[in-house]
Amino acid sequence: MLEIFKNKIDKPSPSNELISSQTFLTRKKHFRDTEEWKLKKRRIISKLKIMSKFNLALVLSRLPTIDKLPDKVLMNIFSYLPSQQMLRARQVCKRWKRVVDNPALWKFVSFRQNYGGLVVANLDYFLGLIGSRFCELKITELATDLITPSVLHEMANRCLKLQYLTLDFSTAMQLHDFTDLQSFPSRLKGLTLCLSENIFLEGFLRKVYTFISSVEILHIVGTYEKVEDEEEEVYETVNVHKLKQYLPNLRVVNLWGVPFITDEHVEALSSNCAYLECLCVNYCEKVTGSCLKLLLQRCKKLRTLFLAHAKLDNATIQSIEWQNTKVEELDIKGTEVSADTIISILTRLPNLRWLDASWLENFNDSVLEAWMASGTASNIQYLNLDTCDSLNENCLSEFVMRHGHQLRGLNLGGHHKLLEYFWINMIPQMRNINVLVMGIAEDCCPKVTAKIHVDQFIDCIAGNCPRLARLEIRWDDDTLRFSDKSSKFIDVMRLKCLKLHSMVLSDGQYYELVRSNFERADRMSVVRTTEMCRTGLLNCSRYYNQLLFN
């Protein structure tokens, strides 16, 4: 009992607890106003800041940054940059300078300033770089001022992997002295010569003839775009008859826009080119076709023949035995051949898979009907009939109904007769199409007066063309009919046509609508304008990569 009583006496009452808590709060409030507390507070805050910075630095140190990437990964990133931007990246730090200077990143370099290449200010410094930074060059382009004996000598001795060389003489006013030229790259697979109007290259070529026997791809780029007067005197700046004697292994020959090239030159090339597979004489206006008969007899492996804008003779072309050839790709764009000549060609080419017959006034319904009746159109996969105004809708509809399933590329742009009804019915027949061009440009005549419901096109393409990669619609905003709901149809096409990487439209409101739709899906480079881009079928040729120059 005594212990219980003592505990009751020692236990504080509620009133005493209230007094003690109030006293504590008063003392606490008074303590916060003292200098001691303010000093402690500042110390605590400073320590917290230091700890937070330490933690942040610790977290950042554990995050993967570009500084922690290995050199191989950095090289892979830099390999996607053009030469100009790699030189800028080289100035960031010592490590980047060391990585960028790796010869593996400099396998393709252009030194032609007019085409976005590097500018060489100091020739002696450039000669030193050939043996270090550019020792693994595979493809290079040299401007006129760099085509010197010293540069070619260094490349021959240092760049042992060099395979494709472009020598641009187009801006030359006078050649260097090549008397002392003793060496030249001897492992070349491709050689490109850009000619000048009045600079003769025989003196230079005489020094390099013995080094170029390994060349398989030859480009001779002429001055077609610079010739303004047809009566202007044309000089034969390259001796083709002598050049062909030292090029026995040619597979691809591209004589683009060379004004002095005639049938005799082509015939001379064929006499020493048993392995020739592709011949291009586009914009060689002196070629009439008299060389083709002998060419096709000598070159049994010839598969591709490009004759765009040549002055072909009808009787000569009809006399060729096309049925005995293996031609699979033919370009007769912009020629003035008659309808009978076109029929004579198409009905006797059973292996034809690629045809460019655009801008032919005489490609009419009778030609297309004769081609279908002969059965030689059964292998056609890529067909370009751009601006062949003589064709009617019914004949084209019949052709697409028969052969639409095998078509991979079709260009029917420039036809003012082919409107909404035609395309809505024909698109379901082309389920394997990769490239499709439709519509007529704004400045073409006659003007399309009917309205085109573009949403129906887009919906039809989305439902029937899952393999579509390139699409061009040339109608302008005045012809196209669309609304705010068009975005839904564009969404469907964007989701179903996953391979679509180029969509060319006429500049206007509909172009802005489609572009914003694709940009929201992070597909920035898909939608383009007809002013900046044109869709063709040349990239579908088997020799497209070999025919590229500039």
Stockholm file with secondary structure:
# STOCKHOLM 1.0

chainA/1-550         MLEIFKNKIDKPSPSNELISSQTFLTRKKHFRDTEEWKLKKRRIISKLKIMSKFNLALVLSRLPTIDKLPDKVLMNIFSYLPSQQMLRARQVCKRWKRVVDNPALWKFVSFRQNYGGLVVANLDYFLGLIGSRFCELKITELATDLITPSVLHEMANRCLKLQYLTLDFSTAMQLHDFTDLQSFPSRLKGLTLCLSENIFLEGFLRKVYTFISSVEILHIVGTYEKVEDEEEEVYETVNVHKLKQYLPNLRVVNLWGVPFITDEHVEALSSNCAYLECLCVNYCEKVTGSCLKLLLQRCKKLRTLFLAHAKLDNATIQSIEWQNTKVEELDIKGTEVSADTIISILTRLPNLRWLDASWLENFNDSVLEAWMASGTASNIQYLNLDTCDSLNENCLSEFVMRHGHQLRGLNLGGHHKLLEYFWINMIPQMRNINVLVMGIAEDCCPKVTAKIHVDQFIDCIAGNCPRLARLEIRWDDDTLRFSDKSSKFIDVMRLKCLKLHSMVLSDGQYYELVRSNFERADRMSVVRTTEMCRTGLLNCSRYYNQLLFN
#=GR chainA/1-550 SS CHHHHHHHHHSCCHHHHHHHHHHHHHHHHHHHTSHHHHHHHHHHHHHHHHHHHHHHHHHHHHSCCGGGSCHHHHHHHHTTSCHHHHHHHTTSCHHHHHHHTCGGGCSEEEECGGGTCCCCCCHHHHHHHHTTTTTTCSEEEECGGGCCHHHHHHHHHHCTTCCEEEEECTTCSSCCCCTTCCCCCCCCSEEEEECCSSCCCHHHHHHHGGGCTTCCEEEEECCGGGCCCTTSCCCCCSCHHHHGGGCTTCSEEEEESCTTCCHHHHHHHHTTCTTCCEEECTTCTTCCSTTHHHHHHHCTTCCEEECTTCCCCHHHHHTSCGGGSCCCEEECTTCCCCHHHHHHHHTTCTTCCEEECTTCTTCCHHHHHHHHHHTGGGGCCEEECTTCTTCCHHHHHHHHHHHGGGCSEEECTTCTTCCHHHHHHHGGGCTTCSEEEECCCTTSSSCCCSCEEHHHHHHHHHHHCTTCCEEEECCCTTTEECCTTHHHHHHHHHHHCTTCCEEEECSSHHHHHHHHHHHHTTCTTSEEETTTCCCCSGGGSTTHHHHCCC
#=GC SS_cons         CHHHHHHHHHSCCHHHHHHHHHHHHHHHHHHHTSHHHHHHHHHHHHHHHHHHHHHHHHHHHHSCCGGGSCHHHHHHHHTTSCHHHHHHHTTSCHHHHHHHTCGGGCSEEEECGGGTCCCCCCHHHHHHHHTTTTTTCSEEEECGGGCCHHHHHHHHHHCTTCCEEEEECTTCSSCCCCTTCCCCCCCCSEEEEECCSSCCCHHHHHHHGGGCTTCCEEEEECCGGGCCCTTSCCCCCSCHHHHGGGCTTCSEEEEESCTTCCHHHHHHHHTTCTTCCEEECTTCTTCCSTTHHHHHHHCTTCCEEECTTCCCCHHHHHTSCGGGSCCCEEECTTCCCCHHHHHHHHTTCTTCCEEECTTCTTCCHHHHHHHHHHTGGGGCCEEECTTCTTCCHHHHHHHHHHHGGGCSEEECTTCTTCCHHHHHHHGGGCTTCSEEEECCCTTSSSCCCSCEEHHHHHHHHHHHCTTCCEEEECCCTTTEECCTTHHHHHHHHHHHCTTCCEEEECSSHHHHHHHHHHHHTTCTTSEEETTTCCCCSGGGSTTHHHHCCC
//
